[in-house]
Amino acid sequence: MKVLPTDLPEVVLLEPKIYEDRRGITYESFNQRTFREGTGTDLSFVQENRSRSVRNTIRGIHYQLGRPQGKLIGVLSGEIYDIAVDFRRSSPRFGKWTAFNLAASTPRYAWIPAGFGHAFLAVTEGVEVVYKMSEFWAPELERVIRWNDSDLGIRWPLRGEPVLSKRDADAVRFKEAEVFA
C-alpha cells in the first residue's frame, strides 16, 4: 500500500495495490498491520457506516468532542471531494484544511485522525461512502461547523445549489465552535 501525503501531515491517502485480470480487479481494502505501518497509528476500528448521496450533497463539517473519532474514508460508488480540517487549537495548522478527490474508479482511502473535522461533496450522482471509525458515534458529543464558513475559506467545486441536511445548514461558524485543546 502506498501512503500519499496531503497538505496536513497527519491526514494521508492510502492507495492499495490493485490486482487486475480479465475478470476485473481485486485489492485489499484494509489490513491492520499495513495501516499501522503506513500511518504510525495503532488502533482498532469500532464502527463502520455507509452513506449514499445525490450529486451536490455536502455532508459536514463533522467532528466529535470528548471521544474524538479517527475516520478511514473510502468510496464504493461515484466520486467525492473530501475535506479534512484541523480543529486542534494547539496545532500550528489549527483551522487549516486539505482536500482531495476520492473515487470508486481509483480505489484510495483517506485517513483523517481524531482532532480533525470531516466533510465531503458528492461530485457525481449516487455516491456511496464507507467510513471506519476509531470511536463509537455519540450524538451528544458531535459538533458541526458551517460548510461555507468564510474564516475557513474552503473552495468547494460545487456546480449548482448544495443539498444539505437541516443540521448542516444550521451549523455554527468556526469562530463560535467548540474545538479540541
FIZA-994786 format. One record per residue: residue number from 1; chain; residue in three letters; x, y, z of N, C-alpha, C, CB in turn. Coordinates in steps of 0.02 Angstrom, whole numbers, m for minus. Glycine has a CB too. Example, Ala and Ser with C-alpha at 12.3 -4.5 7.8 and 13.67 -1.06 7.14 Angstrom:
SITE   i ch  aa     nu     nv     nw    cau    cav    caw     cu     cv     cw    cbu    cbv    cbw
SITE   1  A ALA    660   m284    390    615   m225    390    660   m165    390    565   m224    452
SITE   2  A SER    642   m112    354    684    m53    357    645      2    394    704    m30    286
END
This chain:
SITE   i ch  aa     nu     nv     nw    cau    cav    caw     cu     cv     cw    cbu    cbv    cbw
SITE   1  A MET     42    m59      0      0      0      0     44     62      0    m48      0     61
SITE   2  A LYS     27    109    m44     63    172    m48     31    222      0     63    200   m120
SITE   3  A VAL     72    261     35     49    315     78     64    380     42     82    312    149
SITE   4  A LEU     12    419     28     19    482     m8      5    540     40    m28    485    m69
SITE   5  A PRO     51    588     45     41    644     91    m11    693     65    107    680    102
SITE   6  A THR    m37    733    111    m81    789     94    m50    853    123   m155    778    121
SITE   7  A ASP    m85    908    117    m61    972    145    m58    972    221   m106   1028    121
SITE   8  A LEU    m94    927    253    m92    919    326    m57    853    340   m164    921    358
SITE   9  A PRO      1    854    371     43    794    377      9    734    410    104    811    416
SITE  10  A GLU    m38    746    456    m71    690    490   m124    656    447   m102    714    555
SITE  11  A VAL   m149    692    397   m201    666    352   m165    636    292   m252    722    330
SITE  12  A VAL   m176    572    279   m142    539    223   m193    501    180    m87    492    248
SITE  13  A LEU   m173    489    118   m211    447     73   m175    379     69   m218    479      2
SITE  14  A LEU   m214    327     70   m188    259     66   m211    227      1   m211    216    128
SITE  15  A GLU   m164    208    m40   m179    180   m106   m161    106   m107   m141    219   m162
SITE  16  A PRO   m211     63   m112   m196     m9   m111   m166    m33   m177   m260    m49    m97
SITE  17  A LYS   m131    m89   m173   m106   m121   m233   m165   m157   m265    m46   m171   m216
SITE  18  A ILE   m175   m143   m329   m232   m171   m365   m208   m228   m410   m268   m117   m407
SITE  19  A TYR   m244   m283   m406   m230   m341   m449   m286   m344   m500   m225   m408   m407
SITE  20  A GLU   m265   m345   m564   m314   m343   m618   m301   m399   m667   m313   m275   m654
SITE  21  A ASP   m356   m430   m688   m352   m480   m742   m417   m477   m781   m338   m552   m714
SITE  22  A ARG   m429   m525   m823   m488   m522   m868   m554   m524   m830   m485   m580   m917
SITE  23  A ARG   m553   m547   m767   m614   m549   m726   m631   m481   m696   m607   m600   m670
SITE  24  A GLY   m581   m438   m690   m591   m373   m658   m533   m358   m611   m658   m372   m619
SITE  25  A ILE   m549   m328   m554   m496   m310   m506   m511   m338   m437   m487   m234   m503
SITE  26  A THR   m458   m343   m397   m464   m358   m326   m409   m321   m290   m460   m436   m313
SITE  27  A TYR   m423   m303   m228   m373   m269   m187   m391   m276   m114   m367   m194   m207
SITE  28  A GLU   m342   m268    m73   m351   m271     m1   m373   m201     22   m286   m294     37
SITE  29  A SER   m434   m195     46   m459   m128     65   m437   m108    135   m534   m126     60
SITE  30  A PHE   m421   m156    178   m395   m140    244   m354   m197    271   m453   m122    292
SITE  31  A ASN   m298   m180    303   m255   m228    337   m226   m190    397   m198   m256    289
SITE  32  A GLN   m239   m215    457   m218   m180    518   m143   m166    519   m238   m220    579
SITE  33  A ARG   m103   m215    501    m30   m207    502     m8   m154    452      4   m275    486
SITE  34  A THR    m34   m158    392    m15   m109    340    m38    m39    359    m47   m129    272
SITE  35  A PHE    m98    m34    388   m123     31    411    m77     60    464   m195     23    439
SITE  36  A ARG    m57     19    513    m13     42    567     54     65    539     m1    m15    618
SITE  37  A GLU     82     26    492    147     44    462    141    108    421    173    m13    418
SITE  38  A GLY     86    117    386     77    174    341     60    239    376     24    160    292
SITE  39  A THR     25    234    434      2    295    468     37    307    534    m73    291    480
SITE  40  A GLY     71    256    560    102    262    626     50    260    681    142    326    630
SITE  41  A THR    m10    238    664    m66    237    712    m86    165    725   m126    278    684
SITE  42  A ASP    m88    147    789   m108     80    808   m175     86    845    m54     46    853
SITE  43  A LEU   m228     70    811   m295     74    841   m339     21    811   m326    144    831
SITE  44  A SER   m396     13    842   m447    m33    815   m507      8    794   m467    m87    868
SITE  45  A PHE   m536    m10    739   m597     23    717   m655    m12    752   m605     21    639
SITE  46  A VAL   m703     28    778   m758      1    817   m825      7    783   m760     35    884
SITE  47  A GLN   m828     45    729   m891     57    695   m878     70    621   m929    116    727
SITE  48  A GLU   m924     46    580   m921     60    508   m989     84    486   m899     m2    467
SITE  49  A ASN   m990    141    451  m1052    170    425  m1046    178    350  m1068    239    458
SITE  50  A ARG  m1104    182    318  m1107    197    246  m1158    252    236  m1125    134    204
SITE  51  A SER  m1146    292    185  m1195    342    165  m1202    339     89  m1175    413    188
SITE  52  A ARG  m1261    356     65  m1274    362     m6  m1299    433    m17  m1325    308    m33
SITE  53  A SER  m1273    467    m68  m1289    537    m78  m1302    553   m151  m1233    581    m52
SITE  54  A VAL  m1347    601   m162  m1359    627   m229  m1306    680   m245  m1431    657   m235
SITE  55  A ARG  m1297    695   m308  m1249    746   m330  m1262    811   m292  m1253    757   m407
SITE  56  A ASN  m1208    846   m275  m1208    910   m240  m1225    906   m166  m1256    956   m273
SITE  57  A THR  m1232    845   m139  m1241    839    m67  m1175    857    m33  m1264    767    m47
SITE  58  A ILE  m1180    898     18  m1123    912     62  m1140    885    130  m1106    990     65
SITE  59  A ARG  m1096    843    156  m1103    815    223  m1045    841    265  m1105    736    223
SITE  60  A GLY  m1062    880    316  m1010    904    361  m1010    979    364   m942    879    339
SITE  61  A ILE   m967   1003    404   m903    979    430   m917    950    501   m849   1037    433
SITE  62  A HIS   m908    885    509   m925    850    571   m862    830    609   m967    788    555
SITE  63  A TYR   m869    828    675   m817    801    719   m849    787    786   m757    852    727
SITE  64  A GLN   m814    751    829   m842    730    892   m794    747    949   m857    654    892
SITE  65  A LEU   m817    785    998   m778    803   1057   m785    747   1110   m800    871   1087
SITE  66  A GLY   m742    748   1160   m747    700   1215   m720    632   1198   m819    693   1236
SITE  67  A ARG   m746    602   1148   m722    538   1121   m710    547   1046   m774    479   1135
SITE  68  A PRO   m656    583   1028   m645    600    957   m635    538    914   m585    645    951
SITE  69  A GLN   m657    544    853   m654    488    805   m601    500    752   m723    478    772
SITE  70  A GLY   m560    450    741   m520    446    681   m563    412    629   m451    409    693
SITE  71  A LYS   m558    433    566   m601    404    514   m559    382    454   m654    455    491
SITE  72  A LEU   m573    322    431   m545    296    369   m601    298    318   m514    223    378
SITE  73  A ILE   m593    339    266   m646    353    218   m631    321    151   m656    429    210
SITE  74  A GLY   m680    286    123   m674    257     57   m737    268     17   m659    183     61
SITE  75  A VAL   m732    265    m49   m790    275    m92   m804    210   m129   m777    333   m143
SITE  76  A LEU   m866    186   m123   m886    123   m155   m919    135   m223   m934     86   m110
SITE  77  A SER   m948    195   m232   m981    212   m294   m977    288   m305  m1055    188   m294
SITE  78  A GLY   m959    309   m365   m957    380   m380   m893    414   m359  m1014    415   m349
SITE  79  A GLU   m897    480   m348   m838    520   m331   m857    574   m282   m806    550   m394
SITE  80  A ILE   m811    589   m234   m821    642   m187   m760    689   m186   m833    614   m116
SITE  81  A TYR   m773    750   m165   m721    798   m148   m719    798    m72   m735    872   m179
SITE  82  A ASP   m666    771    m44   m661    758     27   m619    812     61   m631    689     40
SITE  83  A ILE   m640    832    121   m608    886    158   m591    863    229   m655    949    160
SITE  84  A ALA   m533    882    253   m514    873    323   m490    941    349   m458    818    332
SITE  85  A VAL   m513    959    409   m495   1024    439   m465   1011    508   m557   1071    444
SITE  86  A ASP   m409   1042    522   m376   1035    587   m411   1078    639   m301   1054    582
SITE  87  A PHE   m444   1046    688   m480   1081    740   m445   1075    808   m551   1053    746
SITE  88  A ARG   m380   1063    807   m340   1059    868   m308   1127    882   m285   1003    863
SITE  89  A ARG   m334   1162    931   m311   1230    947   m235   1232    959   m347   1257   1008
SITE  90  A SER   m206   1178    985   m134   1176   1000    m91   1163    938   m120   1122   1052
SITE  91  A SER   m123   1149    882    m86   1133    820    m65   1197    784   m129   1090    774
SITE  92  A PRO     m5   1196    754     16   1254    713    m27   1260    649     90   1248    694
SITE  93  A ARG    m66   1208    634   m108   1209    574   m183   1216    592    m97   1144    534
SITE  94  A PHE   m196   1241    653   m265   1250    676   m305   1291    625   m267   1284    746
SITE  95  A GLY   m363   1265    605   m406   1299    557   m386   1290    484   m406   1371    572
SITE  96  A LYS   m332   1254    471   m311   1241    402   m347   1178    377   m233   1231    397
SITE  97  A TRP   m356   1175    311   m391   1118    282   m351   1091    222   m461   1138    260
SITE  98  A THR   m368   1029    206   m342    998    145   m400    964    110   m284    947    162
SITE  99  A ALA   m393    955     45   m446    924      6   m417    880    m47   m492    978    m26
SITE 100  A PHE   m455    830    m67   m434    782   m118   m496    747   m144   m382    731    m90
SITE 101  A ASN   m490    719   m204   m545    680   m232   m535    607   m215   m550    691   m309
SITE 102  A LEU   m589    574   m199   m589    502   m190   m643    475   m236   m603    481   m114
SITE 103  A ALA   m627    421   m272   m674    393   m321   m672    317   m320   m660    420   m391
SITE 104  A ALA   m729    286   m332   m732    213   m336   m688    188   m394   m804    190   m345
SITE 105  A SER   m682    227   m447   m644    205   m506   m569    201   m493   m658    252   m563
SITE 106  A THR   m545    236   m444   m474    234   m425   m470    223   m349   m435    300   m446
SITE 107  A PRO   m476    161   m326   m480    148   m254   m423    179   m215   m481     73   m242
SITE 108  A ARG   m443    218   m166   m397    253   m122   m437    270    m59   m367    318   m157
SITE 109  A TYR   m403    271     m2   m436    285     61   m403    346     93   m433    224    108
SITE 110  A ALA   m442    384    132   m415    441    168   m415    425    242   m455    506    152
SITE 111  A TRP   m359    436    275   m355    430    348   m359    501    377   m290    393    371
SITE 112  A ILE   m412    512    416   m423    577    448   m422    564    523   m491    610    425
SITE 113  A PRO   m367    583    557   m360    567    628   m408    606    673   m290    582    649
SITE 114  A ALA   m414    582    735   m452    618    786   m423    689    792   m450    581    855
SITE 115  A GLY   m468    737    804   m446    806    809   m459    846    745   m373    809    826
SITE 116  A PHE   m482    811    694   m496    843    629   m571    839    615   m455    809    572
SITE 117  A GLY   m596    891    582   m664    889    556   m663    857    487   m695    959    554
SITE 118  A HIS   m721    829    468   m726    796    403   m789    818    367   m725    719    411
SITE 119  A ALA   m784    826    302   m841    843    260   m827    817    190   m854    920    259
SITE 120  A PHE   m881    809    151   m870    794     80   m928    820     38   m863    719     69
SITE 121  A LEU   m913    829    m25   m961    848    m77   m968    789   m125   m938    913   m115
SITE 122  A ALA  m1029    768   m138  m1042    716   m188  m1036    749   m257  m1113    683   m179
SITE 123  A VAL   m983    732   m293   m969    761   m358  m1012    729   m412   m894    754   m375
SITE 124  A THR  m1028    665   m403  m1068    628   m452  m1134    606   m419  m1029    567   m480
SITE 125  A GLU  m1177    580   m460  m1241    553   m435  m1229    484   m404  m1294    549   m493
SITE 126  A GLY  m1268    467   m353  m1265    400   m325  m1200    383   m290  m1277    351   m378
SITE 127  A VAL  m1172    430   m252  m1110    419   m216  m1124    375   m155  m1077    486   m195
SITE 128  A GLU  m1082    324   m145  m1086    284    m85  m1017    285    m51  m1108    211   m100
SITE 129  A VAL  m1018    306     13   m957    314     52   m959    266    111   m948    387     77
SITE 130  A VAL   m901    237    127   m894    194    186   m845    227    234   m870    121    166
SITE 131  A TYR   m863    228    298   m822    259    350   m806    207    403   m858    322    381
SITE 132  A LYS   m744    195    417   m724    156    475   m704    206    528   m664    105    459
SITE 133  A MET   m729    197    590   m717    246    643   m683    214    703   m782    279    664
SITE 134  A SER   m639    252    734   m600    228    790   m637    235    857   m534    265    794
SITE 135  A GLU   m694    269    857   m734    279    917   m806    274    898   m718    348    951
SITE 136  A PHE   m848    251    944   m919    247    931   m949    317    925   m954    208    987
SITE 137  A TRP   m999    322    882  m1034    385    874  m1073    401    937  m1082    382    813
SITE 138  A ALA  m1066    463    960  m1103    487   1019  m1136    552    998  m1054    496   1082
SITE 139  A PRO  m1201    550    981  m1234    610    954  m1228    671    999  m1307    595    944
SITE 140  A GLU  m1226    661   1065  m1221    718   1111  m1152    751   1109  m1236    695   1182
SITE 141  A LEU  m1102    716   1081  m1034    744   1076  m1017    769   1006   m984    691   1097
SITE 142  A GLU  m1061    755    959  m1047    776    890  m1058    851    882  m1092    737    841
SITE 143  A ARG  m1014    881    843  m1017    953    828  m1015    961    752   m960    992    863
SITE 144  A VAL  m1043   1016    729  m1045   1030    657  m1028   1104    646  m1116   1014    627
SITE 145  A ILE   m984   1117    599   m966   1185    580   m991   1197    509   m889   1197    585
SITE 146  A ARG  m1014   1257    498  m1042   1276    433   m994   1260    375  m1060   1352    432
SITE 147  A TRP  m1019   1227    325   m979   1204    268   m947   1261    229  m1022   1163    221
SITE 148  A ASN   m981   1320    228   m956   1375    187   m931   1433    231  m1010   1400    140
SITE 149  A ASP   m906   1418    290   m882   1470    335   m825   1509    302   m859   1439    402
SITE 150  A SER   m832   1574    300   m782   1616    265   m714   1616    301   m807   1687    259
SITE 151  A ASP   m713   1604    367   m649   1602    403   m608   1540    384   m661   1602    478
SITE 152  A LEU   m641   1487    365   m605   1427    342   m585   1435    268   m648   1363    351
SITE 153  A GLY   m629   1465    229   m614   1478    158   m606   1416    115   m551   1517    154
SITE 154  A ILE   m646   1365    129   m642   1304     88   m669   1319     18   m682   1245    121
SITE 155  A ARG   m632   1299    m32   m651   1309   m101   m684   1245   m127   m589   1329   m146
SITE 156  A TRP   m750   1245   m126   m788   1186   m148   m799   1189   m223   m857   1182   m110
SITE 157  A PRO   m788   1134   m259   m802   1133   m331   m876   1118   m344   m757   1081   m367
SITE 158  A LEU   m918   1157   m315   m991   1146   m316  m1019   1174   m381  m1025   1178   m255
SITE 159  A ARG  m1059   1134   m415  m1093   1156   m476  m1168   1153   m463  m1074   1112   m539
SITE 160  A GLY  m1197   1209   m446  m1268   1211   m428  m1276   1224   m354  m1302   1146   m448
SITE 161  A GLU  m1337   1215   m330  m1353   1226   m260  m1333   1165   m218  m1428   1242   m251
SITE 162  A PRO  m1307   1176   m157  m1290   1119   m115  m1353   1086    m87  m1244   1142    m58
SITE 163  A VAL  m1349   1021    m78  m1402    982    m45  m1377    970     26  m1419    914    m84
SITE 164  A LEU  m1412    998     76  m1389    997    145  m1443    969    192  m1368   1067    167
SITE 165  A SER  m1422    938    245  m1468    921    299  m1482    985    338  m1439    864    346
SITE 166  A LYS  m1536    985    377  m1551   1043    418  m1494   1056    467  m1618   1033    456
SITE 167  A ARG  m1467   1003    496  m1412   1010    544  m1351   1043    512  m1392    940    572
SITE 168  A ASP  m1333   1023    451  m1276   1054    417  m1291   1126    396  m1257   1012    355
SITE 169  A ALA  m1353   1139    374  m1372   1207    353  m1372   1255    412  m1441   1206    320
SITE 170  A ASP  m1389   1230    472  m1394   1272    532  m1331   1271    575  m1453   1250    574
SITE 171  A ALA  m1277   1243    550  m1215   1235    590  m1186   1302    611  m1164   1196    550
SITE 172  A VAL  m1147   1300    664  m1115   1360    691  m1055   1380    647  m1093   1350    764
SITE 173  A ARG  m1034   1441    656   m975   1466    622   m913   1442    660   m976   1543    616
SITE 174  A PHE   m857   1440    626   m794   1417    655   m776   1457    717   m738   1423    603
SITE 175  A LYS   m784   1523    716   m766   1565    773   m807   1548    836   m777   1638    755
SITE 176  A GLU   m868   1521    827   m912   1505    883   m906   1433    907   m983   1518    864
SITE 177  A ALA   m868   1393    871   m868   1320    883   m825   1299    942   m845   1285    821
SITE 178  A GLU   m848   1246    974   m806   1211   1023   m756   1169    982   m849   1166   1073
SITE 179  A VAL   m693   1172   1001   m642   1134    965   m599   1095   1015   m599   1181    920
SITE 180  A PHE   m551   1060    990   m505   1021   1033   m452   1068   1063   m471    964    992
SITE 181  A ALA   m427   1048   1120   m374   1088   1154   m311   1089   1113   m360   1060   1224
END
